[in-house]
Amino acid sequence: MKARGGFISVVCLIVMAVLMVMVLYLEYITGLEHLILNSTINNIQSYYLAEGKIYMILNEDKYYCNQLYPILVEYFRTMPYSRSPRDIIIEKEDLELGDNVDRVGVAIIDRGSKKDLELMAKSNFNGLKTILKSDIKLFNEIVEMEISVLDTDSIEIEYKEKLKDLLLNVSKKINIKNCNKPNNIYGIDLADFNNIVLDNGGNNNFKISAFRDTMLVPYIEIFNDKEIFIIVRSSDEYSTNFFIGSTDTPNQIIKLSGIIYVEGNITISKDFQFNGIIIVKNGDIKINHDVKIDIKGVAILDNIINNDFLENPNMFYNRHSVYKYGIYLPGFIETKIDSIKIN
């Protein structure tokens, strides 16, 4: 029988052609999977680069203290006429190789009656662009509870420790020099005085007189700003009493806004209208007979025993005042990320 050489050659060609097609297909699939894998890796990397910018802004001092915090101060101190916040600029040395997007958008958004922070971060890694939008709680939940008087003894148990932590934070870090306080807010930090009196000074001025038992004449400052940031610190040697109004002068109403922080007792001796934040630590608040008060904002008290003040109907929670002046107090801004999602 003769060998079928031609038939075998045809079969070999067919087999080789099939093998070639299979090799080319496998090469194509491998290349496609490689491209998909690289794209996935680049996409993930692009996501993490954008996310990292958000965490960097919230956690690194050079971005939080030098850029984000001043932006928040500028926005809230000019409410309700605030301009849109400016972008945050990421320094080149903090950008990953291949990512040249150095701006993060900042927005203050309404969540019901509250204000939250929105950061929009972008990245461009090997041609893959990612845009992330983060929703961030801005203020400590304690000061957003819409309670006009927060007292460590009367607050609900679940919030007691958080309120104590806030008071401790404020007492340790409160400062009028490094809080971005604008020049139109009068600020004073007084320590180791027995008695301090804030009163009308005539000609639309106000006067602070500080007394110590060892002083022959009091320390006096006169100012005409309607917004104040007053810190009164006590010591082991002196028990401090802070008087709003003097019984020795005519009962002219005192109208002010801002922050009053007192380590000691407060006595309100004149009609008093105030928009802002009052903090009393290791002391009490007394309102003299026939004196009328109208306080809008929040009062934070530590172990106060005067129930008349706690239950005073002329204490009103006011979110606008809490936001406007809380930005100058440590612990009031407490950023917490609610969500980060692709825009």
C-alpha positions, 0 to 999 in steps of 0.5 A: 500500500502506498503512503498518503504523503499529501494527506498527512501534509494537509493534516499537519497544516490544519493542526498547525493553523489551529495551534497558531490560532490558539496561540494568538488567541491566548496571547490576545487574552493574556494581553487583554487581561494585562491591560485590564489588570493595569487599568484596575491597579491604576484605577485603585491607585487613583482612588487612593491618591484622591482619598489620601488628599482628604485624610491629609487635609484633615489630619496634617497640621500644615493643611488643617491649621494653615489652610482648612481652619482659616477657611472655616473661620473666614466662612463662619465669622461672616455668616450669613454673608459668607463667600464660597470657600477657596480651594486647598492647595496640595504642595508638590512634594506631597503629590505622588509621581504622575499625579499633578492635581494639586487642588481640593475643593471645599464647600460648606453644605446644609444638612437640615439645620446643621452645617457640614463640610464637603471636600472634593478631591481629584487625582490623575494617575497614569491617565486615569482620573478619579473624583471623590466627594466626602461628607464630613461632620464639622462640629462636636455633636454636644454643641449641636444638640440644640440645648441652651444650657449644657451642664455636666450634672444634668446632661444625659449619661451617654453624653456626660463624658463627652461634655467633660472632655470638651470642657477639659479640652477648652480649659487646657487650650483656650487662647486668644492669640492663636485662634485666628481671632479678627481684630474687631473682636476685643480679647483679654486673658486675665489670671489670678484676680479676685474680682473682675467687673465688665461694665458700660464705660460711657460714650458707647464704650465698655470697661473691664476692671480687675482687682486683686487684694494686693493691688492699690488700684485696679487694672483697667481696660476700655474698649468699644468693640461689640464682640468680645473674647474674655478669658478669666482664669483662677488659681489656687491662691485666688477664688475669682468672681466675674461681675457683669455690670456694677451695682455702683453705676446706673442700670444701663443694659449691656449688649455684647456678643462673643465668648465669655470663659470664666474659671469661677463665679459669674454674677449678672448685676445689670440687664444683659443681652448676649449672643454667643457662648458662655463657659463656667468652670468650677463656679456658679452663675447668679442673676441679681433680683430684677435683672433681665437677661436675654442670652442666645447661643449656648452656655456650658457649665461644670457642676453649677448649683443655681437651678434658676439659671439652668431653668431660665426661660430667657436662655435660647439655643442659637446655632448661628452664634454657636457656629460663629464663635465656636470656631475660636474654641478648642474642641468645638470643631470635631471633624468626622467623615460620614462618607467618601464616594466617587462623584 
